Amino acid sequence: MKYVLVTGGVVSGLGKGVTASSIGVVLKACGLRVTSIKIDPYLNTDAGTMSPFEHGEVFVLDDGGEVDLDLGNYERFLDVRLTRENNITTGKIYQVVPHITEAIQNWIEKVSVIPVDGKEGPADVCVIELGGTVGDIESMPFIEALRQLLFSVGQNNFCLIHVSLIPVLGVVGEQKTKPTQHSVRELRALGLTPHFLACRSAEPLLENTRQKLSQFCHVPVNNILNIHDVPNIWHIPLLLRNQNAHDAILKHLDLLSVAKAPNLQEWTERAETFDNLTNSVRIAMVGKYVGMADSYLSVVKALLHACIACSLKPAIDWIAASDLEDDSANSTPEAHATAWRTLRNAACVLVPGGFGDRGVKGMILAAKYARENRVPYLGICLGMQISVIEIARNVLGLERANSSEFDDQTPNPVVIFMPEGSKTHMGSTMRLGSRKTLLQTPDCLTAKLYHNSEYVDERHRHRYEVNPDMVSILEESGLKFVGKDENSRAQRPSFLCGGSVSSRIQVAPWEAFTSILRFHFGGNWTVGTISSKSSEWKSVGLLQLAEEVLKFSSASKKDDAFSRENRGFVEGELAIAVREGATWLVVRVGEFSG
């Protein structure tokens, strides 16, 4: 096995993950099989319970592993399926054995031979990213273990690439190499000497800067790679190829004889396509953690890929869900007004996942706005549950409908806790990983999007699901559930929402009324209307009136009062609800908010 280790110095957030992924892309383009490992020197066993505000999103793998977002970059760049074992943390190692460095080496060697590209046998190269910055005290056991691994496998099987920063001071305007010099010195003091430098900078490195780095960091000039700022990340593998990074790495690892010239045509086309896009689409992202874009990194990347496929450049407007709530109109009126103005200017609305009740009221308002104004709405995880709550409240008239996560005393729990979850242990106690969702409607929108009329394979990370007992009632409001979980098909389904928002709001009000009556009283209900302008209704008995309404209902499906396009009763009408042939309830339509 050949190893490529990527470390970072000077400051965090330099893009080690993208650099490691791009190196993998270039090596894969040369015909080599590549796998990846991310080392996170924190005491948590995984990223599942870490705050999105501090650590970014939690990326979920097929096997249910909750890992660092960099593994998402590896999968997207390399088109591989990693496992939870590809993410090493201090917490995992400490639980294994007190001989830490030996355990780390064994873990790396064991995981590196696990195939992740769908083929049999181990990969040719394993790219390892060491999280954090050289000099961090929590990284010391891993650096020592990697030093021992280098000594064990030999120089020709181990390549160290150190990512560092070349800043430019505003006053002087000169590219400064001293931070990188100090970072390399620190790394060498720990027993590791970099074979390559990947220098991050705003502009391309000057030749005298490269010469100085080579002289004081003991790295050949040809091994100093420059990763300067580019319009999009798809240019980074191209930058590395243009600097012949692949040749230098392959030569160091003694792989030139088995590699071929890199084929990056697809990457080139994608990078150029994005650069040439002129039309954009405004997407309102209404969430809880909008202060840090990395909290929704996978969603943002998915939007980026989808927009490029549609020849559009995404313009994401971040909206804190709490700013949409009525309370913020008094406490922070400017933020409230800005949030609503942003929402109204968007072409579509996306509500992503999250936990806890903060901002939920704002999300419900966003879903209501989208439904009533026929704005395309996509709800992911919590966002999908929000749309169900909104429909139940504002279409079915179940004012206290809620998720049991937010109100465990709600009389109308449209979203409930899943049986396999745990309310006492927070780590890895959810529905996690890849699950097959069986499609119930072969010609639904979901089937068309996935080009599969039978099932969809997607990854899950949630503790709550739509209440199976409420599905039939919700569907009569026009909301369609087109998918069901395969493992609990009969009793505990989890659902995918299909169809467009516009189809949800074209619901005749008597259907919603019927659903409410059935939910509260049981039985089979039929609801019809009769105009209050008729002089006959006052003299007609209730049973006769009921029969007349039933006859009118069955014979007048094409009448405007019963049309699915009609969004409300004519003022002054009466609604008559009949159960099992007897009148049960007569109400004035104006008093019913459906």
C-alpha positions in Angstrom: 0.0 0.0 0.0 1.2 3.5 -0.9 0.3 6.3 1.6 -0.1 10.0 0.9 -0.3 12.1 4.1 -1.7 15.6 4.0 -1.0 17.8 7.0 -1.7 21.5 7.7 0.2 24.4 9.3 0.0 28.1 10.2 -3.8 28.3 10.5 -6.9 26.0 10.3 -9.4 26.2 7.5 -6.8 26.2 4.7 -8.6 23.5 2.7 -6.7 20.4 3.6 -9.8 18.3 2.8 -10.2 19.8 -0.7 -6.4 19.5 -1.3 -6.5 15.8 -0.2 -9.5 15.1 -2.3 -8.0 16.8 -5.4 -4.7 14.8 -5.0 -6.9 11.7 -5.0 -8.7 12.9 -8.1 -5.4 13.4 -10.0 -4.1 10.0 -9.0 -7.4 8.3 -9.9 -7.3 10.1 -13.2 -3.9 8.4 -13.8 -5.6 5.0 -13.5 -4.9 4.3 -9.9 -7.4 3.1 -7.3 -7.6 5.5 -4.4 -9.1 5.3 -0.9 -9.1 8.0 1.9 -8.8 8.2 5.7 -9.5 11.3 7.8 -7.9 11.6 11.3 -9.7 13.9 13.7 -7.8 14.4 16.9 -10.8 15.1 19.2 -12.0 13.0 22.1 -15.5 12.3 20.7 -15.8 8.9 19.1 -17.6 10.5 16.1 -19.0 13.8 15.0 -22.6 12.9 15.8 -23.0 15.1 18.9 -20.8 18.0 17.9 -22.3 21.4 17.4 -22.9 22.5 13.7 -21.9 26.0 14.7 -18.4 24.9 15.7 -17.7 21.9 13.5 -19.9 22.2 10.5 -22.3 19.5 9.3 -22.3 15.9 10.3 -21.8 13.8 7.2 -23.6 10.5 7.2 -22.2 7.4 5.5 -23.9 4.4 4.0 -23.2 2.3 7.1 -24.7 5.0 9.4 -21.3 6.5 10.4 -21.6 10.1 11.6 -18.3 11.6 10.4 -16.5 14.8 9.6 -17.7 16.8 6.5 -14.3 16.2 4.8 -15.4 12.6 4.2 -18.2 14.1 2.1 -15.6 15.9 0.0 -13.7 12.6 -0.5 -16.9 10.8 -1.6 -18.0 13.6 -4.0 -14.5 14.0 -5.5 -13.5 10.4 -5.7 -16.9 8.8 -6.3 -16.3 6.2 -3.5 -18.4 4.8 -0.6 -16.5 5.2 2.6 -17.2 3.5 6.0 -17.2 4.8 9.5 -13.8 3.1 9.9 -12.4 5.6 7.4 -12.7 8.3 10.1 -10.3 7.9 13.0 -10.8 9.9 16.2 -8.9 10.0 19.5 -12.1 8.8 21.2 -12.1 5.6 19.0 -8.4 4.9 19.6 -8.5 5.5 23.4 -11.3 2.9 23.7 -9.2 0.3 22.0 -5.8 -0.1 23.7 -3.4 2.0 25.8 -0.6 1.6 23.2 -1.9 4.5 21.2 0.6 4.8 18.4 0.5 1.1 17.6 -3.3 1.1 17.6 -3.3 4.0 15.2 -0.9 2.3 12.7 -2.9 -0.9 12.9 -6.2 1.0 12.2 -4.7 2.8 9.2 -3.3 -0.4 7.7 -6.5 -2.3 8.3 -8.8 0.4 6.8 -6.6 1.2 3.8 -7.1 -2.2 2.3 -10.9 -2.1 2.5 -12.3 -1.5 -1.1 -14.5 1.6 -1.3 -14.9 1.9 -5.1 -17.1 -1.1 -5.7 -14.2 -3.3 -7.0 -12.5 -6.2 -5.3 -9.1 -6.0 -3.7 -7.3 -3.1 -2.0 -6.7 0.3 -3.5 -3.3 1.4 -4.8 -3.0 4.6 -2.8 -4.5 5.7 0.5 -4.7 9.5 1.0 -4.7 10.3 4.7 -5.7 13.7 6.0 -4.5 14.7 9.5 -7.0 17.2 10.9 -6.0 20.2 12.9 -2.8 22.2 12.7 0.8 20.9 13.3 1.6 21.8 16.9 -1.8 21.1 18.3 -1.3 19.1 21.5 -4.2 16.7 20.7 -2.5 15.7 17.4 0.8 14.5 19.0 -0.1 10.8 19.2 -1.2 10.7 15.6 2.0 12.5 14.3 4.2 10.1 16.2 2.2 7.1 14.9 2.5 8.4 11.3 6.3 8.9 11.9 6.5 5.3 12.9 4.4 4.2 9.9 6.8 6.1 7.6 9.8 4.3 9.1 7.9 1.0 8.8 6.8 1.1 5.2 9.8 3.1 3.8 10.2 6.4 1.9 9.0 5.0 -1.4 5.7 4.0 0.1 5.0 7.2 2.0 4.5 10.7 0.7 4.0 13.7 3.0 2.3 16.8 1.6 2.2 19.8 3.9 -0.5 22.5 3.3 0.5 25.9 4.4 -0.4 29.6 4.0 1.5 32.2 2.1 0.0 35.5 3.3 0.4 39.0 1.8 0.5 41.9 4.2 -1.6 44.8 2.9 1.0 47.5 3.5 4.0 45.7 2.2 2.3 43.7 -0.6 5.0 40.9 -0.4 4.3 37.2 -0.3 5.6 36.1 3.2 7.2 32.7 3.6 8.1 32.9 7.3 4.8 31.3 8.6 5.4 28.3 6.4 9.1 28.1 7.4 8.0 27.9 11.1 5.3 25.4 10.4 7.8 23.1 8.5 10.3 23.5 11.3 7.7 22.4 13.8 6.8 19.4 11.7 10.5 18.4 11.3 11.0 18.7 15.1 8.3 16.0 15.4 10.2 13.7 13.1 8.4 14.3 9.8 9.9 16.1 6.9 7.5 17.1 4.1 8.2 15.9 0.6 5.9 18.4 -1.0 4.5 21.8 0.0 1.0 22.8 -1.1 0.9 26.6 -0.6 -2.4 28.4 -0.3 -2.3 32.0 -1.5 -4.6 34.6 -3.0 -2.5 35.0 -6.1 -0.1 32.6 -7.9 3.3 32.2 -6.2 6.1 34.4 -7.5 9.3 32.5 -8.6 11.4 34.2 -5.9 8.8 33.0 -3.3 9.2 29.4 -4.5 12.9 29.6 -4.4 12.9 31.0 -0.8 10.5 28.2 0.3 12.7 25.6 -1.3 15.9 26.9 0.3 14.5 27.3 3.9 12.1 24.3 4.0 14.4 21.8 2.3 11.8 20.9 -0.4 12.8 20.8 -4.1 11.3 23.7 -6.2 9.4 21.3 -8.4 7.7 19.9 -5.3 6.3 23.2 -4.2 2.7 23.2 -5.4 0.7 26.4 -5.5 -3.1 26.3 -4.8 -4.2 29.8 -5.3 -7.7 31.1 -5.2 -9.9 29.9 -8.1 -13.5 30.6 -9.2 -14.6 27.1 -8.1 -13.1 24.0 -6.5 -13.2 22.0 -9.7 -10.2 24.0 -10.8 -8.0 22.6 -8.0 -7.3 19.2 -9.6 -6.6 21.0 -12.8 -4.2 23.3 -11.0 -2.3 20.2 -9.6 -2.2 18.6 -13.0 -0.9 21.7 -14.7 1.9 21.8 -12.2 2.7 18.1 -12.9 2.0 17.2 -9.3 0.9 13.8 -10.4 4.3 13.0 -12.0 6.2 14.2 -8.9 4.0 12.2 -6.5 4.0 9.1 -8.8 7.8 9.3 -9.1 8.2 9.5 -5.3 5.9 6.5 -4.8 7.6 4.5 -7.6 4.3 4.2 -9.5 5.2 5.8 -12.8 5.4 2.4 -14.5 1.8 1.5 -13.7 0.2 4.9 -14.1 -1.1 6.7 -17.3 -1.5 10.3 -18.3 -4.3 11.9 -16.2 -7.7 12.2 -17.9 -9.5 15.2 -16.4 -11.8 16.1 -19.4 -14.9 15.8 -17.3 -13.5 18.1 -14.6 -12.3 20.6 -17.2 -15.8 20.7 -18.7 -17.5 21.1 -15.4 -15.2 23.9 -14.2 -15.6 25.8 -17.5 -19.3 25.3 -17.5 -19.7 26.9 -14.1 -17.4 29.8 -15.0 -19.5 30.6 -18.1 -22.9 30.5 -16.4 -24.7 33.8 -16.6 -28.3 33.1 -15.4 -28.9 32.5 -11.7 -31.7 31.3 -9.5 -32.4 32.7 -6.0 -32.8 30.0 -3.4 -34.0 30.9 0.1 -32.4 28.6 2.7 -34.4 28.8 5.9 -32.6 27.1 8.7 -31.3 27.1 12.3 -27.6 27.2 11.7 -27.3 29.7 8.9 -24.4 31.5 10.8 -22.0 28.9 9.4 -22.5 27.8 5.8 -20.6 24.5 6.5 -23.5 23.4 8.7 -25.4 22.6 5.4 -22.4 21.9 3.2 -23.8 18.7 1.5 -27.1 20.5 0.8 -25.2 23.5 -0.8 -23.1 21.1 -2.9 -26.2 19.2 -4.0 -27.8 22.5 -5.1 -24.6 23.5 -6.9 -24.6 20.2 -8.9 -28.3 20.5 -9.6 -28.1 24.1 -10.8 -25.2 23.4 -13.1 -27.2 20.5 -14.7 -29.9 23.2 -15.3 -27.4 25.7 -16.6 -28.0 28.0 -13.7 -25.7 29.6 -11.0 -27.1 29.2 -7.5 -27.6 32.3 -5.5 -28.4 31.1 -1.9 -30.0 33.6 0.4 -29.5 32.5 4.0 -32.5 33.2 6.3 -32.4 32.5 10.1 -35.8 30.8 10.7 -36.3 32.7 14.0 -36.1 36.0 12.1 -39.4 35.1 10.3 -41.3 34.6 13.5 -43.8 37.2 14.8 -41.8 37.7 18.0 -38.8 39.0 16.1 -41.0 41.7 14.6 -40.9 43.3 18.0 -37.5 42.3 19.2 -35.5 42.7 16.0 -37.8 44.5 13.5 -35.0 45.1 10.9 -34.0 41.5 10.8 -37.6 40.4 10.6 -38.3 42.7 7.7 -35.1 41.7 5.9 -35.9 38.0 6.3 -39.4 38.3 4.9 -38.2 40.5 2.0 -35.5 37.9 1.2 -38.1 35.1 1.3 -40.5 36.9 -1.0 -37.7 37.6 -3.5 -36.7 33.9 -3.7 -37.6 31.7 -6.6 -37.8 28.6 -4.3 -37.6 27.7 -0.7 -35.5 25.0 1.0 -35.8 24.1 4.7 -33.0 21.7 5.7 -32.6 19.4 8.7 -32.1 20.3 12.4 -32.9 19.3 16.0 -34.8 21.2 18.7 -37.7 23.6 18.5 -35.7 26.9 18.0 -36.8 28.5 14.7 -39.6 26.0 14.0 -42.3 28.6 14.0 -40.4 30.5 11.4 -40.0 27.4 9.3 -43.7 26.7 9.4 -44.3 30.3 8.2 -41.9 29.8 5.3 -43.7 26.6 4.4 -47.1 28.3 4.5 -45.8 31.2 2.4 -44.5 28.7 -0.2 -47.7 26.7 -0.3 -50.1 29.7 -0.5 -48.0 31.5 -3.2 -47.1 28.4 -5.2 -43.4 28.7 -4.6 -41.5 25.5 -5.1 -40.6 24.1 -1.6 -38.1 21.4 -0.7 -38.1 20.1 2.9 -35.2 17.8 3.9 -35.6 15.8 7.2 -37.0 18.4 9.6 -38.0 20.5 6.6 -40.3 17.7 5.3 -41.8 17.3 8.8 -42.4 21.1 8.9 -44.4 20.9 5.7 -46.6 18.2 7.2 -47.2 20.2 10.3 -48.1 23.3 8.3 -50.6 21.3 6.1 -52.2 19.8 9.2 -52.6 23.2 10.8 -53.6 25.5 8.0 -55.4 23.1 5.6 -56.9 20.5 7.8 -57.6 23.0 10.6 -55.8 21.0 13.3 -54.5 24.1 15.1 -52.4 22.2 17.6 -50.9 19.7 15.2 -47.3 19.3 15.9 -44.3 17.0 16.2 -43.9 15.1 19.5 -40.4 16.5 19.5 -41.7 20.0 20.0 -44.9 19.2 22.0 -45.3 15.8 23.6 -48.8 16.8 24.7 -50.2 17.7 21.3 -53.6 16.2 20.6 -52.7 15.8 16.9 -49.2 14.3 16.7 -48.5 14.3 12.9 -44.8 13.6 13.5 -43.8 11.0 16.1 -40.7 9.4 17.7 -39.5 6.4 15.9 -39.4 3.1 17.8 -35.7 2.3 17.2 -34.6 5.6 18.6 -33.5 6.5 22.2 -34.5 9.5 24.2 -31.7 9.1 26.7 -28.6 8.4 24.6 -27.9 11.0 21.9 -25.1 9.3 20.0 -25.8 6.9 17.1 -29.4 6.3 18.3 -31.3 7.4 15.2 -32.2 6.0 11.9 -28.8 6.3 10.3 -27.2 5.4 7.0 -28.4 4.3 3.6 -32.0 3.0 3.6 -34.1 1.8 0.7 -37.4 3.7 0.3 -40.0 1.8 -1.7 -42.1 4.0 -4.0 -45.9 3.5 -3.8 -46.7 5.5 -6.9 -44.6 4.4 -9.9 -45.2 7.6 -11.9 -44.6 10.1 -9.1 -42.2 13.0 -9.4 -39.7 11.3 -7.1 -39.5 8.3 -9.5 -39.0 10.5 -12.5 -36.2 12.4 -10.7 -34.4 9.2 -9.7 -35.2 7.4 -12.9 -36.4 4.5 -10.8 -40.1 3.6 -10.4 -39.5 1.0 -7.6 -37.2 2.5 -4.9 -34.8 5.2 -3.9 -31.6 4.7 -1.9 -30.7 7.7 0.3 -29.1 8.2 3.6 -31.0 9.0 6.8 -30.3 10.8 10.0 -33.4 11.4 12.1 -35.4 10.3 15.2 -38.9 11.3 14.1 -41.2 10.2 11.3 -44.7 11.0 10.0 -47.3 9.4 12.1 -48.6 6.4 10.1 -52.0 6.8 11.6 -52.3 10.3 10.1 -51.2 9.5 6.6 -54.7 8.9 5.1 -56.0 12.0 6.7 -53.1 14.1 5.4 -53.4 12.7 1.9 -57.0 13.8 1.6 -55.7 17.4 2.0 -53.7 16.9 -1.2 -50.4 16.1 0.3 -49.1 12.9 -1.2 -46.7 10.4 0.5 -45.2 8.3 -2.2 -42.5 6.3 -0.4 -42.3 3.9 2.5 -39.5 2.3 4.5 -38.9 -1.3 3.4 -38.0 -2.7 6.9 -41.3 -1.6 8.5 -43.5 -1.6 5.5 -46.7 -2.6 7.3 -46.7 -0.7 10.6 -44.0 1.9 10.8 -43.4 3.5 7.4 -41.2 6.6 6.9 -42.3 8.7 4.0 -41.0 10.8 1.1 -43.1 13.7 0.0 -43.7 13.9 -3.7 -45.4 16.3 -6.0 -45.2 20.0 -6.4 -46.3 22.6 -4.0 -48.9 23.9 -6.3 -50.7 20.6 -6.4 -51.0 20.7 -2.6 -53.0 24.0 -2.4 -55.6 23.1 -5.1 -57.7 21.2 -2.5 -61.4 21.7 -2.2 -62.2 22.8 1.4 -64.9 20.2 2.0 -62.2 17.5 1.7 -60.2 19.0 4.5 -63.4 19.3 6.5 -64.2 15.6 5.9 -60.7 14.7 7.1 -61.1 16.6 10.3 -64.5 15.0 11.1 -63.2 11.5 10.4 -60.1 12.2 12.6 -62.2 13.5 15.6 -65.3 11.3 15.3 -64.5 8.3 13.1 -66.9 6.9 10.5 -67.4 7.7 6.9 -68.3 11.3 6.3 -69.7 13.1 3.3 -69.8 16.9 3.1 -71.8 19.1 0.7 -73.1 22.6 0.4 -76.3 24.4 -0.4 -76.7 28.0 -1.1 -78.2 30.2 1.7 -80.0 32.2 -1.0 -82.3 29.2 -1.6 -85.7 29.8 0.0 -86.2 26.1 0.4 -83.6 25.2 2.9 -85.4 26.8 5.9 -88.4 24.6 5.5 -86.5 21.4 4.8 -85.9 19.0 7.7 -82.4 18.1 8.6 -82.6 14.5 7.3 -84.2 15.7 4.1 -81.6 18.4 3.8 -78.9 15.8 4.3 -80.3 13.6 1.5 -80.5 16.6 -0.8 -76.9 17.5 0.0 -75.7 14.0 -0.7 -77.6 13.9 -4.0 -76.3 17.3 -4.8 -72.7 16.3 -3.9 -72.7 13.2 -6.1 -74.4 14.8 -9.1 -72.4 18.1 -9.0 -68.8 17.1 -9.0 -68.1 19.5 -11.9 -69.9 22.4 -10.2 -67.7 25.2 -9.1 -68.6 24.7 -5.5 -67.0 21.2 -5.7 -64.2 21.9 -8.2 -60.7 21.0 -7.0 -59.7 24.4 -8.4 -62.1 26.2 -6.1 -60.2 27.3 -3.0 -63.2 28.3 -0.8 -66.9 28.2 -0.3 -69.1 31.0 -1.6 -69.8 33.4 1.3 -73.2 32.7 2.9 -73.3 29.0 2.1 -73.9 26.3 4.7 -71.8 23.1 5.0 -73.7 20.0 6.0 -71.7 17.0 7.2 -73.4 13.6 7.1 -72.2 10.4 8.7 -73.7 7.1 7.9 -76.9 8.6 6.4 -77.7 10.9 9.4 -77.0 14.6 9.7 -74.4 15.1 12.4 -73.2 18.6 12.1 -74.4 21.8 10.4 -72.1 24.8 10.4 -71.9 28.1 8.7 -69.0 28.0 6.3 -67.6 31.3 7.3 -66.9 29.9 10.7 -64.8 27.0 9.3 -61.2 27.8 8.6 -60.1 25.1 6.2 
